[in-house]
Amino acid sequence: MKNLIAGNWKLKGSPDLADSYISHLSKTKPDNCTVVVCPTFDLLEYICDKWSSEFGHLGAQDCFHEDTNYNDGLRTPDEIVSKGTSYIILGHSDRRNKCHETSELVRKKVDLVWDKGLIPIVCVGEKSDERKQNLTQKIVNKQITESLDFDNLRGPFVIAYEPVWAIGSGNTPTMEEIGEVHDEIRKLLVDLTCPTRGHNIPLLYGGSADDQNAGSILSVENVNGLLIGGASLNIQKFGAIIECA
Ligand code: 13P
């Protein structure tokens, strides 16, 4: 499968950054990998008019878990789809840990966005103390099992393994550690689905991935792409990561 390189701008980014992406991607038109760019909703509105499918895909960050406009502040999947998105990041550690979002809520969102034709990028990952207690795989497997309804998978999905302690810290697990977790996730997905499906679910790594370490991480077996935060705020770095893929 092609690598998937996703940029999560979080609450950063600007019209200038969006313009730098448009300018770079219109020259490079990457087809070696699947590119997904996830700006804030406001910037999605800005970028979607200038976006071409030759650049890759647009994605969103999170959404409200009900199909109604009667909510305060959160965007509905319909609003997100209206901006030309095809992917959405759900269950990011910022939501799980800072907003106390449970896997049950993530699952509701996954079901809802499937109905709207979006592909969820479901994030999972252990905290530092959980890692120290050797609970990484237990936590990751539990989050995956509970964030998706494996008895009724109604659409495609992507899993992003993002150790919470690696996000924005400049630290990453070793390549062996990333490989071990991804191998176990692959086994779990094969068990929960079937070999054909389980082997074709893209598994991304995220957490201080950048243009310097992308090549090494992407060469680890069962890593099928990257979810990039900080380094996606610089098109030169993000462009270099796309080239690595
Ligand atoms: P950093 O690449 O800044 O560590 O962020 C990773 C992330 O949280 C992407 O969703």
Residues whose N, C-alpha, C, O or C-beta is under 5 A from the ligand:
A	BS01	13P	N8 A166 I167 G168 S169 G206 G207 S208 A209 L227 I228 G229 G230 A231
